[in-house]
Amino acid sequence: MQKIDSNTVAIIGAGASGLMAAITAAKTGSTVHLYEQNAKPAKKILASGNGRCNISNTQVSSADYAGDNPEFSSFALEQFNFKSLEKFCKSIGLYLNILDDGRAYPLSNEAKSVALAFENSAKMYGVQIFNDYPITGIEKKENKFYLHTPLNRSQAYDKLLIATGSQAAPQLGGNESGYELATSLGHSIAATYPSLVQLHLNSNVHEKMAGAKQEAQVSLYINAQKEFTTQGDILFTKYGISGFAILDISQGASQALLNYQAVDISLDLLPKFDRQALSSQLLSTSQALPNYSIEQILSGLLPSKIAKYLLEEAKIEPSTPAKQMHTKMAKQIASKIKDWRFKVSDTHGFKHAEVSGGGINTNEVNPKTMESKLCEGLYFAGEVLDIVGRRGGFNFAFAFASGYLAGKNLN
């Protein structure tokens, strides 16, 4: 057993929050050892945003998060806001490109720039990074933390940060190890669920429409009550439905499924039309093109794959001549286009989720320091906590803010 001098810090997990905490703690004089189970740090950073890394957002508040207590995120986000992050990034040689909608990316447009900047900065400040080094257990004895590895090595540390992330994206190393380590030290875990994830549908038509894409307004219904509406692209798939609009509603859908609630989505496939105007348009186009089929009429408004099966769902034969279109039929089709309901049966799982909801109970953590209320010297940061953000850089924003706050208090 190796004993390390006082004022030493162990951080488990070299992702966004762990790297930020390591740099922050090392800058203020701590000896920092950063343990990473993967072959290299920042694996999820490298894969995020299709390799571009939406690193943060200019407008962030606790309203952008979910969890048993989203307000837990407020102090960290105020202490380390976007301006603070931008200044920090410049200090490590990373420049940002800010889009009109507030999303921020590395100026290089490569996630690799983010990963390298953080890793190089950590090393510059003396952080020792141990790759391929999973932590299998933790003991606390005489105010010291002892980390156990598969090699049965044990080291003693004054303070410990768990920043292991969640079980989202297991192919990138996501797992439940952080929850297991936390529970071994007395913490409880809010049930976890996939978020920012595609949805499975209980229908007979989604598979037939696989590959069809459309800009749509999507509403989420839980137990028949409308909970949330957003707009963006949707993509029908063999298993159900994907697209940015679906990712945006998936947090609420996934959490409701976890609680055995009834989950439905409503698709408005032509949000620029109101129902009456759409009905009139269908009728007038059919009258102008009487020898077309109704499917051909509808294919001028929607992708052909969608047009065919939407008509079948509306109980209208697609080959019906347009000259047979009447007011009632036009209204029937318009109603289906404006409110096509699907029952959600499941999510596409943690493997395909960008993040996870649930995690370490935030009531057991001090929001002003990220220190455990149950175990002195133990800290948490990032996605391992029961805080999950919406799409648009918000999960990274909390990871960096909570990592900074934890790092500042690890001394």
N, C-alpha and C positions, 0 to 999 in steps of 0.2 A: 504493500500500500504506500502510495506516494503522498506526502503531506506538502501542500502548497502554501506559500507565505500568505499573510493576511491581506485583506482587501482584494481578493480574487473572485472573479465572476465566471460562472458557466452559463452559456446560452445554448439551449437545445433547439436547433432548427435555423438553417441559414437561408431563409426566405426573406421577403421584404421587411417584415417586422424584426426578425432576428438580426439581420444585417444592420438595419438602422439603429437598433439598440446597442449592438456591438460597437459601432463607430462612435456613438454618443458616449457610451461608458468609457471607452478607451481614450477618447479625447480629454476626459476629465481625470485621467490618471489610473484607472483600474487596470489590472491584469485581466484580460478577457480571453477565454477559450470558447470557441464557437464550434459546436458539434453538429455535423450534417450527415444524415443517413445515406444520401445520394453520393455519386462519384464526384459531383461538383455542386457549388452553391447555386441558389437562384434558379432552380430548374423550372418552377412555375412562372417566374418572371419571363424567362426565355420563351415560354410557350404562350404567354398571354397576348390577347389582341391580335391573334393570327400572326404572331411574331413581331408585332409593332409595339405592344405594351402601352395601353391607356393608363398612364401612371397616376393620374389624379383628376380632379375637377376643380374649377375655380370657385364654384359655389357648393359648399358642403355644410350640412348641419345634421343633427340627430334625426331630423325628419326623413333623411335619405336611408335610414337603417331600420331593420326589424330585429326582434328578439324579445325576451320577456321584459326587458327594460332598455329600450333604444336610447333613452336619455343618458345612459351610462357613457355613451360615446362623446357627449358634449364637451367635457372639460379637455380631453385630449385634443379634440378637433379645434378648440379655441386656442390652446397652447401652441399647437403646431398646425397653423392654417396653411392655405395654399401659398401665400407669400413666403411663409417660413420654409416650406418645402422647396419652392423655386430658388430661394437664396441658398439653401443647403445644397441643392443639385448643382448650382453654379460653382459652389465651393469645392465640389469634387469633380468638376470638369464636365458636367452633364447639362446640356441646354435643352430647353423645352419648346415645343411648338403648340400654341394654344389655339384651338379651333373656336369658331363662333359660338358653338353651343356649350362652351366651357370645358370640354374634354381636353386634356393635355397629353401629349405624346413626346417622346424624345425627338429632338430636331433631326436626328439621323433617320428617324422612322424605323429604327431597328431595336427590338427588345434587348438584343445583345449589348447595346450601348449602356443600358441601365444596369444589367447584370455586372458588366465589367467595371463600370464606375464605382458601384458599391463594393464589389470584391476588392478592387485595387485600393480604395480608400481604407477599408477595414485593415488590410495588410500594412498600409502606410502608417497607420496609428498603432501598429503592433499587435493586432488581433491575431491569435493563432487559430487557424481554421483546420479542423480535423474532418476530412471527407471520408465517406464509407465508414462511418462511425456511429451506428445506432446505439441509443441508450436504452437498456433493457429494464433498468430499475433505478430507484432513488431511495436513499435512506437519509434521515436526518438524526445526527447524534451530536450532542454537546454543541449545538448551534452551528454545526457544519453539515453541508450537503455532500453526500457520497454518491457518485454516479457509477452505475454498473454497466458493463458492456459484454458482448459475447466472448470477449477475451478474458473476462473475469478480472479486469483491471478496475481499480477503485481510486478515485481522487477526491480530495476534500476541497470544498469551496465555501466561501462566506455567504455568497448570494447566488441565486439560481433563477434564470428566466426560462419559462417554457413557451416557445414560439413555434410550435410544430405544425401549425395549420390544422386542416381537417382531413376527413377521408375522401373529399372530392378529388377527382382525377388520380385514382390509385396508380395509373400507368406512369404518373410523374412523381410517385412516392407518397401520395396522400394515404393516410391511414389513421387509426384511432389511438396511436401511441401516446399522444399528448393527453388525451382524456384518461387513459389508463394510469399514466404517471401522476396526473392531478388527483385522481381518486385515491391512489395509494398514499397521498399526503392529506387526505380528509375532505377533498372537494367533491361536489355533486355536479352532475352533467344534465343540462336540458336536452331532451331528445333531439337528435340530429336528423336532418333531411336535406336532400339535394336542392340547390337553388341555382338560378340562371341556367336552366336546364330545359330540354325539349319535353314535350308531353305526349303520352299515349292516349289515343282516342278509342272509345267503344263505338265503332260505326262500321258500316258495310262498304263505305265509299272512299275513305281516306287513302287506302292502298292503291285503288284504281287511279287516284289523282296524283300519285307520287311524282314529284318533280315539278308540279305546277306551283308557280310563285305569284303572289299578288300583294299589293299595298292594301292594307285593311285596317279597320278599327276593330279592336278586340276587347270584349268585356268579359270579366270573370264573375261568375255567379257561384256563391257558396250557400248551400241549402236554399236555393232558389232566390237568394237575395243578391242584387248586383253590388259587388264590392270595389271594383276597380275597372277603369277603362283606359286604354292606351292605343296609339296608332303607330304602325310600322309595317315592315314586310312580314309575310307569313309564307311558309313553304310546307306543302303537304309531303309526307314521307310514308314509307311502308309501315312504320310503327305508329304514326300519328301526325304530329305537326311540329314545325320548328320555325325559325325566323326571329328577328329581334323583338317583335311585338310579343311573341310567345315567351321569350326569355324574361321579358319585363313583367309578365303576370305570373311567372312560374313560382316565385317565392310564396305568394299567397296560395296558389293551387297546391303546391307541395306540402305546405304546412297544414292545409285543410285535409288533404288526403291522409296525412299522418294521424290526424284526429278523427278519422273515419267519417268525415263530412262529405256530403254530395257536392261534387265539383263539375260545373259546366262552363263552356265558353260560348259566347255569341260572336259570330263574325259578320261584320258589315263590310262586304266586299267592294262597295262603291261609296265610300264615305263622303265624296264630294256631291253626291246627289241626295236630295231628300226623297222620301218614299213616293210622294205624289208626282214629283217631277220625273222620277225614274219610270213610274208606271205610264205616264203620258208619253215619254220618250220611246218606250217599248212599243206602245200602241201605234204611234205615228210612223216609226221605222217599219213596222210590220205592214202597215197600209201602203207605204211607199215601195216596199219590196215584197209584194204578195206571193211571188213564186219561190221565195226563200223558205227554208225550214225555220222553225222557231230556234233550233240549235244554232243555225247560221246567223240569225239575228242576234242572239245572245253572245256569240263568239266575236262580235264587233265590240263588245263591252268587257268581256272576261276571257281569260285563257281558255282555249277550246276544251281542254281536259276538265276544267271546272264547269264550264257551261253545260256539258252533256249530263254530268252526274247531279248537278244542282237541279236541272229540270226533272230528272228522274225522282229526286228527293221531293220535289214539289208536285209529284204525281202527274207530270205532263210528258207525253211522248215527245222526245227530241225531234223526231222526223215530222211532227205535225206541221202542215203548211202555214206560213205566216198569215195568209189570208183568213185563217180561222181564229186568229187572235182576237179576243174580245176584252172588254174592260175588266171583267172579273179575273180572267186569266192573266192579264198584264199586272193586276194588283197582286195576284198570287205569286207570280215570279218576283216582283219587286219586293214583296215581304220576305221571301226566302233569301234574296240577295242582301237585304238590309239586316236580317236577323237569322242567320243560319246557326242552329244550335248543335253542339256536340258535347257528349258526356266524356269527361276526362277520367280514365281508368287508372292511370299511373304516371310516374315521371320516367324519363329515359335513364335514370339511375345515377349514382355517384360517379361512375366512370365517365359520363358525358357532362357532368355538372361542372361549372366554372368555380363554384364555391359551395359551402355548406351552411345551412342555418343550424341553430342550436349550438351546444358547446358548454364550456365551463360557466357555471352559474355566476352571473355578474354581481349578484347580491353578496357574494363571498369575496369580492375583490374591491379594493379601494380605487375609485375612478380617478382620484387626483395623483396617484402614484403607480397604479397597476400592481400594487403589492397585495398578496393574499391577506385576508382578514383572519385566516385560520392558521397560517403557518408563516411565522416571521422570516423574512429574507427570501421568500418565494414570490416570484412575479410572473405575470402573464402578458402576452401581447398578440395582437392579430387575430386571425380567423379561428384559433383554438377557443376563443371566448364566444359567448352567445350573443354575437353581434354580426349581422350580415347586411351588406349594402346592396343597393340596386345597381343596375348596369350603368357604366359611364365613368369608371375610375374611382368609384366610392369605396370599394373594398380595399384597394391599394391605399387610398387616403387614410382609412382607419388603421391599416397595418403600419404605415409610416408614423402616424400620430401616436398610436399606442406604443410603438417601438421606441420612439423618441422619449416619451414620458417615462417608460420603464427604464431605458438606458440612463436617463438623467438621475433616476433614483436608485440605481444599482450601486452607487458609490458609498 
